[in-house]
Amino acid sequence: MTVALAYIDPDSKHAYIAADSCASNAIDRSIVKNCKVFNPVGRRDILIGCAGTFRLPNLLQFVPGIFPAEDELATEDINMSYLINEFTPVVRALTEDFDDSDAWELLIAVKDRIYRMQMDLSIIEPADNVDAIGLGGSVALGAMKVLNEMAPYMPVEQRLKHALQVACSTCQGCSGPFTLRSTEDVPADIVAKIPKDKKRESRGYEIIRYNDEDIDEDEPSEITLSLDDIKNMNDREMKHRSKKRSKKDLVKHKKKASYVK
């Protein structure tokens, strides 16, 4: 059981996938070090988020040749057609010995596109640039849509974490800490300045759970905001509201002008 959430930021045009760290069944649950969001071997421009059995993500993450190397297949060529014609047969071969208990779903992010692959090998591309899978998927999806509507000034990473927290607060099979990664490119000189203990990889793939050794099942998943964070969020909210207010004033002005005519 799990929750994984994918989102495309309309401003940066980058895709994000975030997921929890819980493994559970009908009897018990545990926190695992396995990352449910990862890059296939040789492809840092592709993100895969998983839900269900760990067998399929283990294969997709560590078996070479799942996707051709970046110099053999351009990022722009990985689209719905490629996934159906080339990726689907690979997944079918990897899952041919799975039984009914090996349920799974995948989220696939490529540049500014996200896709969902289901157990019947069907592939879906959401129209509103957000999707979620797993036990807590529907709750996280609803929470993310509300946050996008009501708090667009909030950083994308914060919205994703809040949405996952809502899912974990209502679904027993979900739990932090959370892993979040994006398809954003980060210059090498910036990556070099990031402390090693934060476990942040190159090219902008940020792991929110900083130290794998510190993972604890009872670890709280609350988000701690500094006063500067709150001030910055308030500033963004005021700018957002002022923009909306100016648009409304413009509409009113146009209506008045039409009445005068």
C-alpha positions, 0 to 999 in steps of 0.5 A: 500500500502506498501513495504517490503523487505526480504534478506538472508545474505550469510555471517551470514546466517541470514534472514532480513525483512524490511518494511515501515510505510505507510498506504494508499488508492487511496485518502489519506495516513498516517504513522502508528505505526503498525509494518509490520514486526513482530513475531507470538505469541510464536515464536521469530525465525519466522519473518513475513512481510506483505503488503496490508490490516492490517487485516491479519497481525493483526491476525497473530501477536496477535492470539495465536496458529498460530504456535506451541511453540518453544518447540513443533516445532523446527525451522528446521521443519518449511520448505516449506512442513510445510507451505503448509500443516500446515500454509496454512490452518490456513491462509485460515481460517483467510481470508475466510471472506475477499473480493476482496478489502482485498488484501494481501501478506506475506514474511516469514523468518525462520532462513536462508530461506525466503518464499513469500505467495500470495493471492491464498495461493501459496508459493514461495521460491526465488532462489537468497535469496532476495524478496519483496512485496507491491506497491514498492516491484519491485523497492526495489527488483531491488535496493537491487540486484544492491546494493548487486552487486555493494556494497557488502562491505556495511552493510546489514542494510544499503543496506536494508534501501537504497533499501527502500528509493529508493522505497519510492522516486518513489512510492507514497504509501510508506514512512518511517520510516522503521522497520528492524528485523533479525533472528540473536541471540544476547546474553542477556548481549549485549541486556541488554546494549542497551538503552531502548529508542532505542526500540530494542528487544532481539534476534537481532530484531532491530527497526530502528524507535527508538521512536514510539512517534516521528513518523511524516508523514513529517519525513525525511528518509535520512540515516546520516553517521558519518565520522567513518561510511564512513571510515569503508565503504571505508576500506571494499571497498578497501579490497573487491577490493584488493581481486578481484584484487588478483584473476584477477592477479592469473588468468593472471598468470595461463594464462601466465604459460599455454602459456609458456608451 
